[in-house]
Amino acid sequence: MSSENPSQNSSSLSLSALIKRVNDLFELLRSQRELLRQKGINLSTGTLDNLRSIKARLEAIQRQVD
């Protein structure tokens, strides 16, 4: 029998969705960085590092919720 309650399960699912979105955004920006630069859109210093940090924090919260 699982010790998770519905609130924990819902929180974990929400965190999983957030983690996926942050990861998708990270991968998209990383893969499109040069194209964006050619269009005159420069990512500010640390953008990808900040997204990586946000993902790590969300994963840590998810471990606590689980």
Backbone hydrogen bonds, N-H to C=O, Kabsch-Sander energy under -0.5 kcal/mol:
donor,donor_aa,acceptor,acceptor_aa,energy
9,N,5,N,-2.3
10,S,6,P,-2.5
11,S,7,S,-2.4
12,S,8,Q,-2.7
13,L,9,N,-2.4
14,S,10,S,-2.4
15,L,11,S,-2.7
16,S,12,S,-2.4
17,A,13,L,-2.2
18,L,14,S,-2.3
19,I,15,L,-2.9
20,K,16,S,-2.3
21,R,17,A,-2.2
22,V,18,L,-2.7
23,N,19,I,-2.6
24,D,20,K,-2.8
25,L,21,R,-2.6
26,F,22,V,-2.6
27,E,23,N,-2.6
28,L,24,D,-2.5
29,L,25,L,-2.8
30,R,26,F,-2.5
31,S,27,E,-2.4
32,Q,28,L,-1.9
33,R,29,L,-0.8
33,R,30,R,-0.5
36,L,32,Q,-3.0
37,R,33,R,-2.2
38,Q,34,E,-2.2
39,K,35,L,-1.4
40,G,37,R,-1.5
41,I,36,L,-3.0
42,N,40,G,-0.7
47,T,44,S,-2.1
50,N,46,G,-3.1
51,L,47,T,-2.1
52,R,48,L,-2.3
53,S,49,D,-2.3
54,I,50,N,-2.6
55,K,51,L,-2.4
56,A,52,R,-2.1
57,R,53,S,-2.3
58,L,54,I,-2.6
59,E,55,K,-2.4
60,A,56,A,-2.0
61,I,57,R,-2.4
62,Q,58,L,-2.5
63,R,59,E,-2.0
64,Q,60,A,-1.6
65,V,61,I,-2.2
66,D,62,Q,-2.6
